[in-house]
Amino acid sequence: MGLLDIIIIILVIAWLGGFSLHIGGGLIHLLLVIAVIVLVARLLGVNV
């Protein structure tokens, strides 16, 4: 498990926590978008 995997897991957990507790409004979805972008970049082999 690499550093990007850990970042993705942390972002998704933070998003789930913020989404379920209604913290941050619409901006909390930005965490999910960032996690997906990092995941796609990792799958495509882009150095982030």
N, C-alpha and C positions, 0 to 999 in steps of 0.2 A: 504494500500500500504506500503510495507516494504522497507527497505534499499536496498535490492537486486533488487527490481523492479525499484527503482530510478537509481541505477547504470546501469542497463540494458538500461533504456531509455536514459540516458546521453551518454552511449557508442554508441548506435545506432544513436543518433542525431549527435554526433561527427563524426561517420563514414560517414553518409550521407553528412554532410558538407564538409568533406575532400574529399570524392569521387566526389562530384559535382564541387568542386573548384579545383580539381587536386592538392591537398596538400598532401605531404608525399609519393607520389608514391605508390609502392606496400605495404609499411608498414602500410598504412591506413587500409588495410583489416584486420590487426591484431586486431583492435578494434572490428570488427564484430565477429571475431573468439572468442575473450574473452567474448563478450556479449552472444554469443550462448552457450559457455561453462558454464557461470554463470546461464543462463536460464535452461539448462539441469540439472545442479547440483541442482537447486532449485526445479525443477519438480520431481527429484528423491528423494528429501528430504535430500540431503547431506548437512551437516553444513559446510558453507564456511566462 
